[in-house]
Amino acid sequence: MGQSTPFRPAPESASHLFLVGQSKGGFWVARDLEGRSEGVFRDKKEAIRFALFEGGHPNAVMLSPNAVEPSFGMGVH
């Protein structure tokens, strides 16, 4: 009767929203807004790929026009 969708979003408890942006050092940072997951990458494509995979849904990425610095080493757990 209905169409099947090729992508099934993760349950709400498992989905995250990621902020992706370039750090002042030139690396790309993908950081979960809830502080659960983060990655530092050499290029934008890999940062976005990580955020989409970890986020669990196709709208998991917000690109930042401002510098995004990694949180590790800043007391954020």
WOMO-V647852 format. One record per backbone hydrogen bond with DSSP energy under -1.0 kcal/mol. NH is the residue of the N-H (numbers start at 1). CO is the residue of the C=O. Records with the same first field share a line. If there is no record, write none. Layout:
# WOMO-V647852
NH->CO, CO
This chain:
# WOMO-V647852
10->56
14->11
15->11
16->55
18->60
19->31
20->62
21->29
23->27
26->23
28->41
29->21
30->39
31->19
32->37
33->17
35->32
39->30
41->28
47->43
48->44
49->45
50->46
51->47
52->48
53->49
54->50
55->51
56->52
60->57
62->18
64->20
68->22
74->71
